[in-house]
Amino acid sequence: MPAACRCLFLLLLSACVALLLQPPLGTRGAPLEPVYPGDDATPEQMAQYAAELRRYINMLTRPRCV
């Protein structure tokens, strides 16, 4: 009986550790929307924001195989 309890405990412990080690849901789901740099941003910052926004829109609208 003690061996069965020990095995059950180890199984439960390993399941909990496996759940804790999963990557956050945001990394697997949709990408995060880029942050607008503000009205007083430099042209370089606006260009970077435009490129990130284009990449974000492309990721959201790309065709997916089901």
PyMOL Python script that loads the backbone (N, CA, C, O; Angstrom):
from pymol import cmd

cmd.read_pdbstr("""\
ATOM      1  N   MET A   1       0.807  -1.201   0.000  1.00  0.00           N
ATOM      2  CA  MET A   1       0.000   0.000   0.000  1.00  0.00           C
ATOM      3  C   MET A   1       0.854   1.270   0.000  1.00  0.00           C
ATOM      4  O   MET A   1       0.549   2.206  -0.739  1.00  0.00           O
ATOM      5  N   PRO A   2       1.937   1.326   0.826  1.00  0.00           N
ATOM      6  CA  PRO A   2       2.760   2.535   0.807  1.00  0.00           C
ATOM      7  C   PRO A   2       3.392   2.785  -0.563  1.00  0.00           C
ATOM      8  O   PRO A   2       3.565   3.935  -0.965  1.00  0.00           O
ATOM      9  N   ALA A   3       3.736   1.718  -1.277  1.00  0.00           N
ATOM     10  CA  ALA A   3       4.332   1.901  -2.603  1.00  0.00           C
ATOM     11  C   ALA A   3       3.320   2.496  -3.574  1.00  0.00           C
ATOM     12  O   ALA A   3       3.677   3.320  -4.416  1.00  0.00           O
ATOM     13  N   ALA A   4       2.063   2.083  -3.462  1.00  0.00           N
ATOM     14  CA  ALA A   4       1.017   2.620  -4.338  1.00  0.00           C
ATOM     15  C   ALA A   4       0.782   4.095  -4.040  1.00  0.00           C
ATOM     16  O   ALA A   4       0.599   4.891  -4.961  1.00  0.00           O
ATOM     17  N   CYS A   5       0.785   4.465  -2.767  1.00  0.00           N
ATOM     18  CA  CYS A   5       0.606   5.875  -2.396  1.00  0.00           C
ATOM     19  C   CYS A   5       1.776   6.718  -2.890  1.00  0.00           C
ATOM     20  O   CYS A   5       1.595   7.847  -3.346  1.00  0.00           O
ATOM     21  N   ARG A   6       2.981   6.153  -2.792  1.00  0.00           N
ATOM     22  CA  ARG A   6       4.161   6.875  -3.248  1.00  0.00           C
ATOM     23  C   ARG A   6       4.105   7.084  -4.761  1.00  0.00           C
ATOM     24  O   ARG A   6       4.437   8.164  -5.250  1.00  0.00           O
ATOM     25  N   CYS A   7       3.690   6.063  -5.498  1.00  0.00           N
ATOM     26  CA  CYS A   7       3.570   6.187  -6.957  1.00  0.00           C
ATOM     27  C   CYS A   7       2.508   7.211  -7.334  1.00  0.00           C
ATOM     28  O   CYS A   7       2.705   8.004  -8.255  1.00  0.00           O
ATOM     29  N   LEU A   8       1.392   7.197  -6.630  1.00  0.00           N
ATOM     30  CA  LEU A   8       0.324   8.154  -6.893  1.00  0.00           C
ATOM     31  C   LEU A   8       0.793   9.574  -6.598  1.00  0.00           C
ATOM     32  O   LEU A   8       0.496  10.501  -7.352  1.00  0.00           O
ATOM     33  N   PHE A   9       1.530   9.742  -5.495  1.00  0.00           N
ATOM     34  CA  PHE A   9       2.066  11.053  -5.146  1.00  0.00           C
ATOM     35  C   PHE A   9       3.041  11.545  -6.213  1.00  0.00           C
ATOM     36  O   PHE A   9       2.983  12.707  -6.615  1.00  0.00           O
ATOM     37  N   LEU A  10       3.932  10.675  -6.674  1.00  0.00           N
ATOM     38  CA  LEU A  10       4.890  11.064  -7.706  1.00  0.00           C
ATOM     39  C   LEU A  10       4.195  11.405  -9.020  1.00  0.00           C
ATOM     40  O   LEU A  10       4.614  12.326  -9.722  1.00  0.00           O
ATOM     41  N   LEU A  11       3.147  10.676  -9.353  1.00  0.00           N
ATOM     42  CA  LEU A  11       2.387  10.968 -10.561  1.00  0.00           C
ATOM     43  C   LEU A  11       1.719  12.332 -10.459  1.00  0.00           C
ATOM     44  O   LEU A  11       1.754  13.112 -11.410  1.00  0.00           O
ATOM     45  N   LEU A  12       1.115  12.622  -9.324  1.00  0.00           N
ATOM     46  CA  LEU A  12       0.465  13.909  -9.110  1.00  0.00           C
ATOM     47  C   LEU A  12       1.483  15.043  -9.121  1.00  0.00           C
ATOM     48  O   LEU A  12       1.235  16.098  -9.706  1.00  0.00           O
ATOM     49  N   LEU A  13       2.615  14.831  -8.485  1.00  0.00           N
ATOM     50  CA  LEU A  13       3.660  15.843  -8.453  1.00  0.00           C
ATOM     51  C   LEU A  13       4.203  16.122  -9.848  1.00  0.00           C
ATOM     52  O   LEU A  13       4.400  17.283 -10.206  1.00  0.00           O
ATOM     53  N   SER A  14       4.445  15.094 -10.635  1.00  0.00           N
ATOM     54  CA  SER A  14       4.965  15.305 -11.988  1.00  0.00           C
ATOM     55  C   SER A  14       3.931  15.983 -12.878  1.00  0.00           C
ATOM     56  O   SER A  14       4.298  16.776 -13.746  1.00  0.00           O
ATOM     57  N   ALA A  15       2.647  15.689 -12.682  1.00  0.00           N
ATOM     58  CA  ALA A  15       1.605  16.367 -13.457  1.00  0.00           C
ATOM     59  C   ALA A  15       1.563  17.853 -13.117  1.00  0.00           C
ATOM     60  O   ALA A  15       1.412  18.688 -14.009  1.00  0.00           O
ATOM     61  N   CYS A  16       1.694  18.187 -11.839  1.00  0.00           N
ATOM     62  CA  CYS A  16       1.700  19.597 -11.429  1.00  0.00           C
ATOM     63  C   CYS A  16       2.911  20.332 -11.992  1.00  0.00           C
ATOM     64  O   CYS A  16       2.787  21.463 -12.461  1.00  0.00           O
ATOM     65  N   VAL A  17       4.066  19.706 -11.951  1.00  0.00           N
ATOM     66  CA  VAL A  17       5.276  20.328 -12.498  1.00  0.00           C
ATOM     67  C   VAL A  17       5.141  20.526 -14.004  1.00  0.00           C
ATOM     68  O   VAL A  17       5.548  21.563 -14.527  1.00  0.00           O
ATOM     69  N   ALA A  18       4.582  19.554 -14.701  1.00  0.00           N
ATOM     70  CA  ALA A  18       4.392  19.681 -16.147  1.00  0.00           C
ATOM     71  C   ALA A  18       3.450  20.833 -16.473  1.00  0.00           C
ATOM     72  O   ALA A  18       3.673  21.556 -17.444  1.00  0.00           O
ATOM     73  N   LEU A  19       2.409  21.011 -15.682  1.00  0.00           N
ATOM     74  CA  LEU A  19       1.486  22.123 -15.914  1.00  0.00           C
ATOM     75  C   LEU A  19       2.146  23.467 -15.634  1.00  0.00           C
ATOM     76  O   LEU A  19       1.874  24.446 -16.329  1.00  0.00           O
ATOM     77  N   LEU A  20       3.002  23.525 -14.633  1.00  0.00           N
ATOM     78  CA  LEU A  20       3.671  24.779 -14.304  1.00  0.00           C
ATOM     79  C   LEU A  20       4.734  25.159 -15.328  1.00  0.00           C
ATOM     80  O   LEU A  20       5.025  26.343 -15.498  1.00  0.00           O
ATOM     81  N   LEU A  21       5.316  24.183 -16.009  1.00  0.00           N
ATOM     82  CA  LEU A  21       6.393  24.459 -16.956  1.00  0.00           C
ATOM     83  C   LEU A  21       5.899  24.778 -18.357  1.00  0.00           C
ATOM     84  O   LEU A  21       6.715  25.023 -19.246  1.00  0.00           O
ATOM     85  N   GLN A  22       4.597  24.784 -18.583  1.00  0.00           N
ATOM     86  CA  GLN A  22       4.080  25.121 -19.904  1.00  0.00           C
ATOM     87  C   GLN A  22       4.328  26.596 -20.185  1.00  0.00           C
ATOM     88  O   GLN A  22       4.306  27.412 -19.263  1.00  0.00           O
ATOM     89  N   PRO A  23       4.566  26.952 -21.459  1.00  0.00           N
ATOM     90  CA  PRO A  23       4.756  28.367 -21.781  1.00  0.00           C
ATOM     91  C   PRO A  23       3.452  29.126 -21.581  1.00  0.00           C
ATOM     92  O   PRO A  23       2.373  28.541 -21.676  1.00  0.00           O
ATOM     93  N   PRO A  24       3.542  30.425 -21.305  1.00  0.00           N
ATOM     94  CA  PRO A  24       2.325  31.226 -21.138  1.00  0.00           C
ATOM     95  C   PRO A  24       1.459  31.180 -22.388  1.00  0.00           C
ATOM     96  O   PRO A  24       1.958  30.954 -23.490  1.00  0.00           O
ATOM     97  N   LEU A  25       0.159  31.397 -22.210  1.00  0.00           N
ATOM     98  CA  LEU A  25      -0.786  31.274 -23.312  1.00  0.00           C
ATOM     99  C   LEU A  25      -0.531  32.335 -24.375  1.00  0.00           C
ATOM    100  O   LEU A  25      -0.786  32.081 -25.552  1.00  0.00           O
ATOM    101  N   GLY A  26      -0.037  33.518 -24.004  1.00  0.00           N
ATOM    102  CA  GLY A  26       0.211  34.573 -24.971  1.00  0.00           C
ATOM    103  C   GLY A  26       1.265  34.236 -25.987  1.00  0.00           C
ATOM    104  O   GLY A  26       1.238  34.759 -27.101  1.00  0.00           O
ATOM    105  N   THR A  27       2.192  33.379 -25.635  1.00  0.00           N
ATOM    106  CA  THR A  27       3.237  33.028 -26.582  1.00  0.00           C
ATOM    107  C   THR A  27       2.754  32.088 -27.651  1.00  0.00           C
ATOM    108  O   THR A  27       3.318  32.060 -28.745  1.00  0.00           O
ATOM    109  N   ARG A  28       1.705  31.302 -27.365  1.00  0.00           N
ATOM    110  CA  ARG A  28       1.187  30.367 -28.351  1.00  0.00           C
ATOM    111  C   ARG A  28      -0.004  30.943 -29.101  1.00  0.00           C
ATOM    112  O   ARG A  28      -0.290  30.519 -30.221  1.00  0.00           O
ATOM    113  N   GLY A  29      -0.703  31.901 -28.505  1.00  0.00           N
ATOM    114  CA  GLY A  29      -1.893  32.459 -29.122  1.00  0.00           C
ATOM    115  C   GLY A  29      -1.544  33.575 -30.088  1.00  0.00           C
ATOM    116  O   GLY A  29      -0.483  33.561 -30.713  1.00  0.00           O
ATOM    117  N   ALA A  30      -2.421  34.520 -30.202  1.00  0.00           N
ATOM    118  CA  ALA A  30      -2.220  35.650 -31.101  1.00  0.00           C
ATOM    119  C   ALA A  30      -1.069  36.516 -30.598  1.00  0.00           C
ATOM    120  O   ALA A  30      -0.857  36.629 -29.390  1.00  0.00           O
ATOM    121  N   PRO A  31      -0.329  37.127 -31.519  1.00  0.00           N
ATOM    122  CA  PRO A  31       0.762  38.009 -31.095  1.00  0.00           C
ATOM    123  C   PRO A  31       0.202  39.271 -30.440  1.00  0.00           C
ATOM    124  O   PRO A  31      -0.948  39.644 -30.671  1.00  0.00           O
ATOM    125  N   LEU A  32       1.012  39.909 -29.637  1.00  0.00           N
ATOM    126  CA  LEU A  32       0.588  41.127 -28.963  1.00  0.00           C
ATOM    127  C   LEU A  32       0.578  42.294 -29.944  1.00  0.00           C
ATOM    128  O   LEU A  32       1.446  42.400 -30.809  1.00  0.00           O
ATOM    129  N   GLU A  33      -0.411  43.161 -29.798  1.00  0.00           N
ATOM    130  CA  GLU A  33      -0.521  44.331 -30.670  1.00  0.00           C
ATOM    131  C   GLU A  33       0.591  45.314 -30.326  1.00  0.00           C
ATOM    132  O   GLU A  33       0.847  45.557 -29.146  1.00  0.00           O
ATOM    133  N   PRO A  34       1.265  45.891 -31.338  1.00  0.00           N
ATOM    134  CA  PRO A  34       2.330  46.848 -31.048  1.00  0.00           C
ATOM    135  C   PRO A  34       1.771  48.112 -30.389  1.00  0.00           C
ATOM    136  O   PRO A  34       0.632  48.507 -30.635  1.00  0.00           O
ATOM    137  N   VAL A  35       2.582  48.723 -29.563  1.00  0.00           N
ATOM    138  CA  VAL A  35       2.174  49.918 -28.821  1.00  0.00           C
ATOM    139  C   VAL A  35       2.472  51.155 -29.658  1.00  0.00           C
ATOM    140  O   VAL A  35       3.576  51.313 -30.180  1.00  0.00           O
ATOM    141  N   TYR A  36       1.475  52.031 -29.779  1.00  0.00           N
ATOM    142  CA  TYR A  36       1.654  53.279 -30.534  1.00  0.00           C
ATOM    143  C   TYR A  36       2.663  54.151 -29.801  1.00  0.00           C
ATOM    144  O   TYR A  36       2.507  54.381 -28.601  1.00  0.00           O
ATOM    145  N   PRO A  37       3.710  54.652 -30.495  1.00  0.00           N
ATOM    146  CA  PRO A  37       4.767  55.394 -29.814  1.00  0.00           C
ATOM    147  C   PRO A  37       4.368  56.803 -29.377  1.00  0.00           C
ATOM    148  O   PRO A  37       5.091  57.426 -28.599  1.00  0.00           O
ATOM    149  N   GLY A  38       3.250  57.312 -29.850  1.00  0.00           N
ATOM    150  CA  GLY A  38       2.815  58.654 -29.453  1.00  0.00           C
ATOM    151  C   GLY A  38       2.921  59.629 -30.613  1.00  0.00           C
ATOM    152  O   GLY A  38       3.553  59.348 -31.631  1.00  0.00           O
ATOM    153  N   ASP A  39       2.287  60.782 -30.436  1.00  0.00           N
ATOM    154  CA  ASP A  39       2.265  61.782 -31.511  1.00  0.00           C
ATOM    155  C   ASP A  39       3.605  62.478 -31.693  1.00  0.00           C
ATOM    156  O   ASP A  39       3.889  62.985 -32.778  1.00  0.00           O
ATOM    157  N   ASP A  40       4.424  62.513 -30.668  1.00  0.00           N
ATOM    158  CA  ASP A  40       5.720  63.193 -30.767  1.00  0.00           C
ATOM    159  C   ASP A  40       6.870  62.216 -31.043  1.00  0.00           C
ATOM    160  O   ASP A  40       8.018  62.495 -30.698  1.00  0.00           O
ATOM    161  N   ALA A  41       6.567  61.091 -31.654  1.00  0.00           N
ATOM    162  CA  ALA A  41       7.590  60.080 -31.953  1.00  0.00           C
ATOM    163  C   ALA A  41       8.434  60.515 -33.146  1.00  0.00           C
ATOM    164  O   ALA A  41       7.983  61.269 -34.009  1.00  0.00           O
ATOM    165  N   THR A  42       9.658  60.026 -33.172  1.00  0.00           N
ATOM    166  CA  THR A  42      10.552  60.329 -34.292  1.00  0.00           C
ATOM    167  C   THR A  42      10.117  59.528 -35.517  1.00  0.00           C
ATOM    168  O   THR A  42       9.393  58.541 -35.390  1.00  0.00           O
ATOM    169  N   PRO A  43      10.557  59.949 -36.700  1.00  0.00           N
ATOM    170  CA  PRO A  43      10.215  59.184 -37.907  1.00  0.00           C
ATOM    171  C   PRO A  43      10.701  57.733 -37.848  1.00  0.00           C
ATOM    172  O   PRO A  43      10.042  56.839 -38.380  1.00  0.00           O
ATOM    173  N   GLU A  44      11.847  57.495 -37.207  1.00  0.00           N
ATOM    174  CA  GLU A  44      12.355  56.133 -37.086  1.00  0.00           C
ATOM    175  C   GLU A  44      11.435  55.286 -36.207  1.00  0.00           C
ATOM    176  O   GLU A  44      11.176  54.122 -36.516  1.00  0.00           O
ATOM    177  N   GLN A  45      10.945  55.869 -35.116  1.00  0.00           N
ATOM    178  CA  GLN A  45      10.023  55.143 -34.244  1.00  0.00           C
ATOM    179  C   GLN A  45       8.709  54.850 -34.956  1.00  0.00           C
ATOM    180  O   GLN A  45       8.134  53.775 -34.791  1.00  0.00           O
ATOM    181  N   MET A  46       8.231  55.817 -35.755  1.00  0.00           N
ATOM    182  CA  MET A  46       6.989  55.603 -36.503  1.00  0.00           C
ATOM    183  C   MET A  46       7.180  54.527 -37.568  1.00  0.00           C
ATOM    184  O   MET A  46       6.278  53.725 -37.810  1.00  0.00           O
ATOM    185  N   ALA A  47       8.354  54.506 -38.207  1.00  0.00           N
ATOM    186  CA  ALA A  47       8.629  53.474 -39.209  1.00  0.00           C
ATOM    187  C   ALA A  47       8.685  52.096 -38.553  1.00  0.00           C
ATOM    188  O   ALA A  47       8.176  51.121 -39.107  1.00  0.00           O
ATOM    189  N   GLN A  48       9.296  52.016 -37.384  1.00  0.00           N
ATOM    190  CA  GLN A  48       9.355  50.739 -36.668  1.00  0.00           C
ATOM    191  C   GLN A  48       7.953  50.305 -36.250  1.00  0.00           C
ATOM    192  O   GLN A  48       7.614  49.125 -36.345  1.00  0.00           O
ATOM    193  N   TYR A  49       7.140  51.251 -35.788  1.00  0.00           N
ATOM    194  CA  TYR A  49       5.769  50.926 -35.401  1.00  0.00           C
ATOM    195  C   TYR A  49       4.972  50.443 -36.607  1.00  0.00           C
ATOM    196  O   TYR A  49       4.211  49.482 -36.498  1.00  0.00           O
ATOM    197  N   ALA A  50       5.139  51.098 -37.755  1.00  0.00           N
ATOM    198  CA  ALA A  50       4.414  50.690 -38.961  1.00  0.00           C
ATOM    199  C   ALA A  50       4.818  49.279 -39.384  1.00  0.00           C
ATOM    200  O   ALA A  50       3.969  48.486 -39.792  1.00  0.00           O
ATOM    201  N   ALA A  51       6.106  48.964 -39.289  1.00  0.00           N
ATOM    202  CA  ALA A  51       6.572  47.623 -39.656  1.00  0.00           C
ATOM    203  C   ALA A  51       6.012  46.574 -38.689  1.00  0.00           C
ATOM    204  O   ALA A  51       5.579  45.505 -39.118  1.00  0.00           O
ATOM    205  N   GLU A  52       6.020  46.877 -37.397  1.00  0.00           N
ATOM    206  CA  GLU A  52       5.475  45.937 -36.409  1.00  0.00           C
ATOM    207  C   GLU A  52       3.971  45.765 -36.587  1.00  0.00           C
ATOM    208  O   GLU A  52       3.450  44.660 -36.430  1.00  0.00           O
ATOM    209  N   LEU A  53       3.268  46.857 -36.915  1.00  0.00           N
ATOM    210  CA  LEU A  53       1.825  46.779 -37.130  1.00  0.00           C
ATOM    211  C   LEU A  53       1.505  45.953 -38.366  1.00  0.00           C
ATOM    212  O   LEU A  53       0.551  45.175 -38.363  1.00  0.00           O
ATOM    213  N   ARG A  54       2.294  46.114 -39.423  1.00  0.00           N
ATOM    214  CA  ARG A  54       2.101  45.323 -40.647  1.00  0.00           C
ATOM    215  C   ARG A  54       2.320  43.839 -40.357  1.00  0.00           C
ATOM    216  O   ARG A  54       1.553  42.992 -40.814  1.00  0.00           O
ATOM    217  N   ARG A  55       3.373  43.529 -39.596  1.00  0.00           N
ATOM    218  CA  ARG A  55       3.658  42.146 -39.214  1.00  0.00           C
ATOM    219  C   ARG A  55       2.525  41.569 -38.354  1.00  0.00           C
ATOM    220  O   ARG A  55       2.140  40.411 -38.513  1.00  0.00           O
ATOM    221  N   TYR A  56       2.004  42.389 -37.450  1.00  0.00           N
ATOM    222  CA  TYR A  56       0.903  41.969 -36.575  1.00  0.00           C
ATOM    223  C   TYR A  56      -0.350  41.661 -37.391  1.00  0.00           C
ATOM    224  O   TYR A  56      -1.000  40.639 -37.170  1.00  0.00           O
ATOM    225  N   ILE A  57      -0.689  42.538 -38.329  1.00  0.00           N
ATOM    226  CA  ILE A  57      -1.876  42.324 -39.165  1.00  0.00           C
ATOM    227  C   ILE A  57      -1.692  41.096 -40.046  1.00  0.00           C
ATOM    228  O   ILE A  57      -2.632  40.323 -40.232  1.00  0.00           O
ATOM    229  N   ASN A  58      -0.497  40.907 -40.587  1.00  0.00           N
ATOM    230  CA  ASN A  58      -0.232  39.721 -41.409  1.00  0.00           C
ATOM    231  C   ASN A  58      -0.366  38.438 -40.596  1.00  0.00           C
ATOM    232  O   ASN A  58      -0.870  37.436 -41.104  1.00  0.00           O
ATOM    233  N   MET A  59       0.077  38.457 -39.345  1.00  0.00           N
ATOM    234  CA  MET A  59      -0.045  37.261 -38.504  1.00  0.00           C
ATOM    235  C   MET A  59      -1.509  36.946 -38.204  1.00  0.00           C
ATOM    236  O   MET A  59      -1.897  35.779 -38.145  1.00  0.00           O
ATOM    237  N   LEU A  60      -2.318  37.985 -38.013  1.00  0.00           N
ATOM    238  CA  LEU A  60      -3.726  37.763 -37.683  1.00  0.00           C
ATOM    239  C   LEU A  60      -4.545  37.316 -38.881  1.00  0.00           C
ATOM    240  O   LEU A  60      -5.519  36.578 -38.732  1.00  0.00           O
ATOM    241  N   THR A  61      -4.153  37.760 -40.072  1.00  0.00           N
ATOM    242  CA  THR A  61      -4.976  37.483 -41.255  1.00  0.00           C
ATOM    243  C   THR A  61      -4.412  36.388 -42.142  1.00  0.00           C
ATOM    244  O   THR A  61      -4.972  36.129 -43.207  1.00  0.00           O
ATOM    245  N   ARG A  62      -3.326  35.735 -41.746  1.00  0.00           N
ATOM    246  CA  ARG A  62      -2.748  34.683 -42.585  1.00  0.00           C
ATOM    247  C   ARG A  62      -3.680  33.471 -42.626  1.00  0.00           C
ATOM    248  O   ARG A  62      -4.373  33.189 -41.648  1.00  0.00           O
ATOM    249  N   PRO A  63      -3.700  32.767 -43.736  1.00  0.00           N
ATOM    250  CA  PRO A  63      -4.539  31.563 -43.804  1.00  0.00           C
ATOM    251  C   PRO A  63      -3.954  30.455 -42.930  1.00  0.00           C
ATOM    252  O   PRO A  63      -2.738  30.288 -42.839  1.00  0.00           O
ATOM    253  N   ARG A  64      -4.835  29.718 -42.302  1.00  0.00           N
ATOM    254  CA  ARG A  64      -4.421  28.623 -41.421  1.00  0.00           C
ATOM    255  C   ARG A  64      -5.012  27.315 -41.907  1.00  0.00           C
ATOM    256  O   ARG A  64      -6.151  27.274 -42.371  1.00  0.00           O
ATOM    257  N   CYS A  65      -4.249  26.266 -41.802  1.00  0.00           N
ATOM    258  CA  CYS A  65      -4.751  24.931 -42.140  1.00  0.00           C
ATOM    259  C   CYS A  65      -5.455  24.371 -40.908  1.00  0.00           C
ATOM    260  O   CYS A  65      -4.957  24.494 -39.789  1.00  0.00           O
ATOM    261  N   VAL A  66      -6.580  23.776 -41.117  1.00  0.00           N
ATOM    262  CA  VAL A  66      -7.354  23.253 -39.985  1.00  0.00           C
ATOM    263  C   VAL A  66      -7.227  21.761 -39.883  1.00  0.00           C
ATOM    264  O   VAL A  66      -7.813  21.152 -38.988  1.00  0.00           O
TER     265      VAL A  66
END
""", "prot")
cmd.dss("prot")
cmd.show_as("cartoon", "prot")
cmd.util.cbc("prot")
cmd.orient("prot")
